[in-house]
Amino acid sequence: MKAAYLTGIRKVEIRDIPVPAIRKGDHVLLRTAVAGLCGSDLHYFVSDRVGSEAVSYPAIVGHECSAVVEAVGSAVKRLKPGDRVAVEPSISCGECDQCRSGRPHTCRHIGFLGHPGERDGCFAEFFVLPERNLFPIPDAMSMTEAMLIEPLSIALHARSLAGGWLGPAVGVLGSGPIGLSLVQVLKIEGYGKTYATDRSDARASAAVKAGAVWSGNPERMDIVGEIMRREPLGLDAVFEVSGDPAAIEQAYDLVKPGGWIYQVGIPLAERMSYSTAKLRRKEIGIRHVRRQNRCIKRALLLVEAKHLDIAWLATHAFKIEETGKAFATAADRTDGVLKASIVF
């Protein structure tokens, strides 16, 4: 089979390797249909280190995907060859204290599809996952929509962590696919005053399409000043979805006293500095978001019922032989890209 390997910073190599074998009864061999490039995949493309973790090259990354069942292990009961599925890429043990307390996404023994050093990813023609990580999709759902279920699930998890009514004015800093999904989620919940930002003009414009009342590019304007002019008391909650240190600083300035910041984006740097006075004087709460927790089914239901439209987020499609171009397009945010994907 063909697989796309990251072999170094901004280096991609297509290799022919054996099809992975089913080694456990509950495992399923999957033929990749559509694989999306996530921001974390782009981290591995532009840097050999994410926080404290060094990237182990060569690596097959990728975890946002849809697939078709090719073969099943002896203990598989729900699935059969030919079934189309959405994928939960996080493989938890089901036995540790975190799993038993309803937190499989912080499992002590977690393995993640496409995480270098943990498990080969879906930028390959075939891959293997346990049956419990796979969710059949309805006939009317496209494989591209099924691929986008995973980033949507992260948006749903971030929103669920915030709980109850957030307040009349909310910010979403970073309008990539997760941020745009979050804007849509807030819109269907009735939040009419969501403010969004992104360094890409195309993504800032997409935020308005997704439901933001206002969006701006921080490279072209003082977004803190612009938002505060519209909301003099500040924002009740801010979802930081870019991981950009500058955006994180903006979140501290935008949130009102007693407000909350939800840190969804992953910074490249291991450590960051900030003004403790801002946080202390305004008594700002910060909640970090780790991937998603059992939100795949809800995401599937919302898309199936057409409460959310996510298909338009996938703007650029490439063949596996063009994976290097796909990475460069997404990393450099050229050509108005929102989500780049590999279509098999």
C-alpha positions as a Python dict, from the first residue, in 0.01 Angstrom:
ca = {
    (1, 'M'): (0, 0, 0),
    (2, 'K'): (100, 364, -37),
    (3, 'A'): (170, 570, 273),
    (4, 'A'): (279, 932, 317),
    (5, 'Y'): (568, 971, 563),
    (6, 'L'): (688, 1289, 724),
    (7, 'T'): (1066, 1246, 711),
    (8, 'G'): (1173, 1584, 850),
    (9, 'I'): (1071, 1947, 871),
    (10, 'R'): (863, 2025, 558),
    (11, 'K'): (964, 1691, 404),
    (12, 'V'): (714, 1430, 282),
    (13, 'E'): (793, 1098, 116),
    (14, 'I'): (551, 849, -41),
    (15, 'R'): (649, 489, 31),
    (16, 'D'): (515, 145, -56),
    (17, 'I'): (475, -61, 260),
    (18, 'P'): (285, -379, 357),
    (19, 'V'): (-83, -361, 445),
    (20, 'P'): (-111, -381, 827),
    (21, 'A'): (-237, -710, 969),
    (22, 'I'): (-528, -772, 1206),
    (23, 'R'): (-359, -900, 1520),
    (24, 'K'): (-644, -889, 1774),
    (25, 'G'): (-996, -1024, 1760),
    (26, 'D'): (-1160, -685, 1807),
    (27, 'H'): (-950, -509, 1544),
    (28, 'V'): (-1072, -389, 1206),
    (29, 'L'): (-874, -333, 887),
    (30, 'L'): (-986, -8, 727),
    (31, 'R'): (-944, 132, 379),
    (32, 'T'): (-897, 508, 410),
    (33, 'A'): (-1155, 716, 222),
    (34, 'V'): (-1078, 1079, 315),
    (35, 'A'): (-805, 1197, 555),
    (36, 'G'): (-793, 1557, 676),
    (37, 'L'): (-489, 1761, 776),
    (38, 'C'): (-530, 1883, 1135),
    (39, 'G'): (-338, 2167, 1295),
    (40, 'S'): (-146, 1913, 1505),
    (41, 'D'): (-36, 1734, 1185),
    (42, 'L'): (90, 2070, 1059),
    (43, 'H'): (290, 2112, 1382),
    (44, 'Y'): (483, 1797, 1291),
    (45, 'F'): (536, 1934, 939),
    (46, 'V'): (676, 2274, 1039),
    (47, 'S'): (860, 2180, 1360),
    (48, 'D'): (1046, 1879, 1498),
    (49, 'R'): (914, 1951, 1847),
    (50, 'V'): (569, 2024, 1988),
    (51, 'G'): (597, 2149, 2343),
    (52, 'S'): (816, 1903, 2531),
    (53, 'E'): (771, 1624, 2275),
    (54, 'A'): (1028, 1570, 2003),
    (55, 'V'): (883, 1441, 1676),
    (56, 'S'): (1016, 1099, 1586),
    (57, 'Y'): (1072, 1090, 1208),
    (58, 'P'): (985, 915, 983),
    (59, 'A'): (620, 908, 1081),
    (60, 'I'): (280, 844, 925),
    (61, 'V'): (53, 1106, 1079),
    (62, 'G'): (-316, 1184, 1033),
    (63, 'H'): (-614, 1113, 1256),
    (64, 'E'): (-912, 1294, 1101),
    (65, 'C'): (-1060, 1043, 860),
    (66, 'S'): (-1343, 838, 722),
    (67, 'A'): (-1294, 482, 605),
    (68, 'V'): (-1450, 165, 465),
    (69, 'V'): (-1424, -165, 651),
    (70, 'E'): (-1199, -401, 457),
    (71, 'A'): (-1179, -696, 699),
    (72, 'V'): (-1269, -771, 1060),
    (73, 'G'): (-1121, -970, 1347),
    (74, 'S'): (-1285, -1278, 1495),
    (75, 'A'): (-1446, -1089, 1786),
    (76, 'V'): (-1595, -802, 1583),
    (77, 'K'): (-1974, -799, 1612),
    (78, 'R'): (-2111, -464, 1485),
    (79, 'L'): (-1921, -418, 1162),
    (80, 'K'): (-1875, -605, 836),
    (81, 'P'): (-1669, -549, 519),
    (82, 'G'): (-1810, -263, 313),
    (83, 'D'): (-1944, -62, 607),
    (84, 'R'): (-1860, 310, 597),
    (85, 'V'): (-1739, 455, 926),
    (86, 'A'): (-1633, 771, 1107),
    (87, 'V'): (-1331, 733, 1332),
    (88, 'E'): (-1249, 807, 1695),
    (89, 'P'): (-868, 827, 1678),
    (90, 'S'): (-801, 806, 2053),
    (91, 'I'): (-749, 450, 2175),
    (92, 'S'): (-804, 423, 2550),
    (93, 'C'): (-749, 123, 2776),
    (94, 'G'): (-1092, 122, 2943),
    (95, 'E'): (-943, 11, 3274),
    (96, 'C'): (-745, 295, 3434),
    (97, 'D'): (-884, 547, 3681),
    (98, 'Q'): (-945, 802, 3405),
    (99, 'C'): (-1136, 563, 3182),
    (100, 'R'): (-1342, 433, 3474),
    (101, 'S'): (-1431, 789, 3577),
    (102, 'G'): (-1563, 880, 3232),
    (103, 'R'): (-1248, 1044, 3100),
    (104, 'P'): (-1114, 809, 2829),
    (105, 'H'): (-957, 1106, 2651),
    (106, 'T'): (-709, 1141, 2940),
    (107, 'C'): (-649, 766, 2969),
    (108, 'R'): (-324, 679, 3145),
    (109, 'H'): (-229, 441, 2863),
    (110, 'I'): (-373, 625, 2567),
    (111, 'G'): (-263, 563, 2210),
    (112, 'F'): (-353, 808, 1936),
    (113, 'L'): (-385, 745, 1565),
    (114, 'G'): (-108, 931, 1382),
    (115, 'H'): (76, 1048, 1692),
    (116, 'P'): (449, 1001, 1622),
    (117, 'G'): (589, 732, 1847),
    (118, 'E'): (244, 598, 1939),
    (119, 'R'): (61, 470, 1631),
    (120, 'D'): (82, 506, 1254),
    (121, 'G'): (-183, 740, 1118),
    (122, 'C'): (-436, 747, 837),
    (123, 'F'): (-224, 908, 565),
    (124, 'A'): (-201, 561, 418),
    (125, 'E'): (-431, 343, 211),
    (126, 'F'): (-503, 110, 505),
    (127, 'F'): (-488, 123, 884),
    (128, 'V'): (-616, -78, 1180),
    (129, 'L'): (-827, 28, 1481),
    (130, 'P'): (-1038, -146, 1746),
    (131, 'E'): (-1407, -186, 1664),
    (132, 'R'): (-1504, 40, 1956),
    (133, 'N'): (-1334, 333, 1781),
    (134, 'L'): (-1554, 309, 1471),
    (135, 'F'): (-1899, 457, 1410),
    (136, 'P'): (-2117, 360, 1111),
    (137, 'I'): (-2239, 657, 913),
    (138, 'P'): (-2579, 702, 745),
    (139, 'D'): (-2612, 649, 370),
    (140, 'A'): (-2681, 1018, 307),
    (141, 'M'): (-2359, 1132, 475),
    (142, 'S'): (-2058, 1186, 252),
    (143, 'M'): (-1715, 1051, 339),
    (144, 'T'): (-1589, 1410, 353),
    (145, 'E'): (-1851, 1497, 615),
    (146, 'A'): (-1758, 1182, 808),
    (147, 'M'): (-1394, 1294, 809),
    (148, 'L'): (-1499, 1632, 953),
    (149, 'I'): (-1686, 1465, 1239),
    (150, 'E'): (-1364, 1445, 1445),
    (151, 'P'): (-1284, 1821, 1446),
    (152, 'L'): (-1653, 1891, 1507),
    (153, 'S'): (-1639, 1660, 1810),
    (154, 'I'): (-1356, 1871, 1956),
    (155, 'A'): (-1570, 2184, 1918),
    (156, 'L'): (-1858, 2006, 2092),
    (157, 'H'): (-1632, 1895, 2376),
    (158, 'A'): (-1495, 2248, 2423),
    (159, 'R'): (-1847, 2384, 2435),
    (160, 'S'): (-1959, 2117, 2685),
    (161, 'L'): (-1671, 2203, 2920),
    (162, 'A'): (-1799, 2560, 2934),
    (163, 'G'): (-2138, 2440, 3062),
    (164, 'G'): (-2467, 2636, 3078),
    (165, 'W'): (-2527, 2983, 2941),
    (166, 'L'): (-2200, 3156, 2856),
    (167, 'G'): (-2332, 3511, 2848),
    (168, 'P'): (-2436, 3747, 2568),
    (169, 'A'): (-2094, 3797, 2406),
    (170, 'V'): (-1848, 3519, 2321),
    (171, 'G'): (-1516, 3513, 2135),
    (172, 'V'): (-1361, 3246, 1913),
    (173, 'L'): (-997, 3326, 1836),
    (174, 'G'): (-878, 3108, 1550),
    (175, 'S'): (-1116, 3026, 1265),
    (176, 'G'): (-980, 2701, 1134),
    (177, 'P'): (-1216, 2403, 1098),
    (178, 'I'): (-1246, 2351, 1476),
    (179, 'G'): (-1305, 2721, 1540),
    (180, 'L'): (-1556, 2743, 1254),
    (181, 'S'): (-1735, 2435, 1385),
    (182, 'L'): (-1749, 2598, 1728),
    (183, 'V'): (-1896, 2916, 1579),
    (184, 'Q'): (-2169, 2704, 1419),
    (185, 'V'): (-2236, 2521, 1747),
    (186, 'L'): (-2274, 2854, 1928),
    (187, 'K'): (-2503, 2979, 1653),
    (188, 'I'): (-2747, 2688, 1678),
    (189, 'E'): (-2750, 2732, 2056),
    (190, 'G'): (-2875, 3086, 2009),
    (191, 'Y'): (-2559, 3291, 2062),
    (192, 'G'): (-2614, 3586, 1832),
    (193, 'K'): (-2302, 3777, 1934),
    (194, 'T'): (-2000, 3561, 1862),
    (195, 'Y'): (-1683, 3748, 1767),
    (196, 'A'): (-1419, 3561, 1566),
    (197, 'T'): (-1064, 3626, 1449),
    (198, 'D'): (-801, 3470, 1226),
    (199, 'R'): (-477, 3574, 1056),
    (200, 'S'): (-619, 3443, 727),
    (201, 'D'): (-867, 3671, 551),
    (202, 'A'): (-1040, 3367, 402),
    (203, 'R'): (-1092, 3214, 744),
    (204, 'A'): (-1206, 3541, 898),
    (205, 'S'): (-1467, 3569, 621),
    (206, 'A'): (-1566, 3205, 674),
    (207, 'A'): (-1638, 3282, 1039),
    (208, 'V'): (-1916, 3521, 934),
    (209, 'K'): (-2058, 3252, 706),
    (210, 'A'): (-2049, 3014, 1004),
    (211, 'G'): (-2249, 3256, 1217),
    (212, 'A'): (-2016, 3511, 1378),
    (213, 'V'): (-2160, 3860, 1417),
    (214, 'W'): (-1815, 4008, 1348),
    (215, 'S'): (-1473, 3880, 1246),
    (216, 'G'): (-1134, 4038, 1195),
    (217, 'N'): (-774, 3971, 1101),
    (218, 'P'): (-530, 4069, 1381),
    (219, 'E'): (-261, 4136, 1121),
    (220, 'R'): (-476, 4408, 967),
    (221, 'M'): (-642, 4569, 1270),
    (222, 'D'): (-643, 4605, 1646),
    (223, 'I'): (-893, 4328, 1712),
    (224, 'V'): (-900, 4392, 2087),
    (225, 'G'): (-987, 4756, 2028),
    (226, 'E'): (-1246, 4672, 1762),
    (227, 'I'): (-1423, 4413, 1976),
    (228, 'M'): (-1409, 4623, 2293),
    (229, 'R'): (-1559, 4916, 2101),
    (230, 'R'): (-1857, 4691, 2031),
    (231, 'E'): (-1854, 4523, 2374),
    (232, 'P'): (-1723, 4782, 2625),
    (233, 'L'): (-1765, 4546, 2921),
    (234, 'G'): (-1569, 4270, 2750),
    (235, 'L'): (-1656, 3917, 2642),
    (236, 'D'): (-1814, 3668, 2881),
    (237, 'A'): (-1611, 3375, 2748),
    (238, 'V'): (-1334, 3330, 2493),
    (239, 'F'): (-1243, 3008, 2313),
    (240, 'E'): (-880, 3030, 2202),
    (241, 'V'): (-854, 2785, 1911),
    (242, 'S'): (-532, 2887, 1734),
    (243, 'G'): (-257, 2813, 1987),
    (244, 'D'): (-94, 3141, 1878),
    (245, 'P'): (67, 3316, 2179),
    (246, 'A'): (-54, 3653, 2049),
    (247, 'A'): (-413, 3526, 2038),
    (248, 'I'): (-382, 3389, 2390),
    (249, 'E'): (-271, 3733, 2510),
    (250, 'Q'): (-567, 3888, 2326),
    (251, 'A'): (-800, 3651, 2509),
    (252, 'Y'): (-673, 3784, 2844),
    (253, 'D'): (-753, 4139, 2729),
    (254, 'L'): (-1094, 4056, 2583),
    (255, 'V'): (-1255, 3854, 2860),
    (256, 'K'): (-1445, 4050, 3124),
    (257, 'P'): (-1379, 4022, 3500),
    (258, 'G'): (-1496, 3684, 3621),
    (259, 'G'): (-1498, 3546, 3267),
    (260, 'W'): (-1347, 3226, 3135),
    (261, 'I'): (-1094, 3135, 2868),
    (262, 'Y'): (-1111, 2790, 2710),
    (263, 'Q'): (-774, 2693, 2565),
    (264, 'V'): (-844, 2465, 2269),
    (265, 'G'): (-548, 2549, 2045),
    (266, 'I'): (-211, 2378, 2097),
    (267, 'P'): (88, 2615, 2123),
    (268, 'L'): (413, 2495, 1968),
    (269, 'A'): (613, 2630, 2261),
    (270, 'E'): (652, 2420, 2575),
    (271, 'R'): (626, 2727, 2801),
    (272, 'M'): (454, 3063, 2769),
    (273, 'S'): (467, 3381, 2975),
    (274, 'Y'): (176, 3611, 3046),
    (275, 'S'): (71, 3895, 3272),
    (276, 'T'): (-41, 3742, 3600),
    (277, 'A'): (-185, 4079, 3697),
    (278, 'K'): (-442, 4064, 3416),
    (279, 'L'): (-562, 3723, 3523),
    (280, 'R'): (-559, 3798, 3895),
    (281, 'R'): (-717, 4142, 3886),
    (282, 'K'): (-999, 4026, 3661),
    (283, 'E'): (-1018, 3687, 3833),
    (284, 'I'): (-1014, 3512, 3497),
    (285, 'G'): (-1058, 3136, 3485),
    (286, 'I'): (-866, 2924, 3232),
    (287, 'R'): (-978, 2577, 3127),
    (288, 'H'): (-762, 2366, 2897),
    (289, 'V'): (-932, 2137, 2646),
    (290, 'R'): (-790, 1793, 2566),
    (291, 'R'): (-913, 1658, 2233),
    (292, 'Q'): (-1272, 1536, 2289),
    (293, 'N'): (-1463, 1308, 2520),
    (294, 'R'): (-1731, 1081, 2371),
    (295, 'C'): (-1870, 1345, 2135),
    (296, 'I'): (-1851, 1152, 1804),
    (297, 'K'): (-2208, 1016, 1824),
    (298, 'R'): (-2352, 1359, 1900),
    (299, 'A'): (-2155, 1510, 1611),
    (300, 'L'): (-2292, 1244, 1375),
    (301, 'L'): (-2648, 1309, 1490),
    (302, 'L'): (-2617, 1687, 1448),
    (303, 'V'): (-2484, 1653, 1093),
    (304, 'E'): (-2731, 1379, 997),
    (305, 'A'): (-3019, 1597, 1119),
    (306, 'K'): (-2874, 1891, 923),
    (307, 'H'): (-2851, 2111, 1230),
    (308, 'L'): (-2491, 2177, 1125),
    (309, 'D'): (-2338, 2211, 778),
    (310, 'I'): (-1973, 2113, 783),
    (311, 'A'): (-1908, 1988, 429),
    (312, 'W'): (-1812, 2336, 307),
    (313, 'L'): (-1516, 2344, 548),
    (314, 'A'): (-1328, 2097, 325),
    (315, 'T'): (-1199, 2330, 56),
    (316, 'H'): (-897, 2150, -92),
    (317, 'A'): (-861, 1785, -195),
    (318, 'F'): (-538, 1611, -295),
    (319, 'K'): (-425, 1264, -401),
    (320, 'I'): (-187, 1078, -172),
    (321, 'E'): (95, 1145, -418),
    (322, 'E'): (30, 1515, -356),
    (323, 'T'): (51, 1495, 24),
    (324, 'G'): (355, 1725, 33),
    (325, 'K'): (162, 1990, -159),
    (326, 'A'): (-136, 1940, 73),
    (327, 'F'): (82, 2000, 380),
    (328, 'A'): (243, 2309, 231),
    (329, 'T'): (-93, 2454, 125),
    (330, 'A'): (-244, 2402, 470),
    (331, 'A'): (64, 2513, 667),
    (332, 'D'): (113, 2829, 462),
    (333, 'R'): (-263, 2895, 441),
    (334, 'T'): (-248, 2963, 70),
    (335, 'D'): (-530, 2969, -182),
    (336, 'G'): (-800, 3037, 79),
    (337, 'V'): (-764, 2693, 236),
    (338, 'L'): (-988, 2601, 529),
    (339, 'K'): (-940, 2223, 539),
    (340, 'A'): (-704, 2031, 312),
    (341, 'S'): (-764, 1661, 276),
    (342, 'I'): (-627, 1353, 105),
    (343, 'V'): (-890, 1167, -96),
    (344, 'F'): (-812, 802, -159),
}
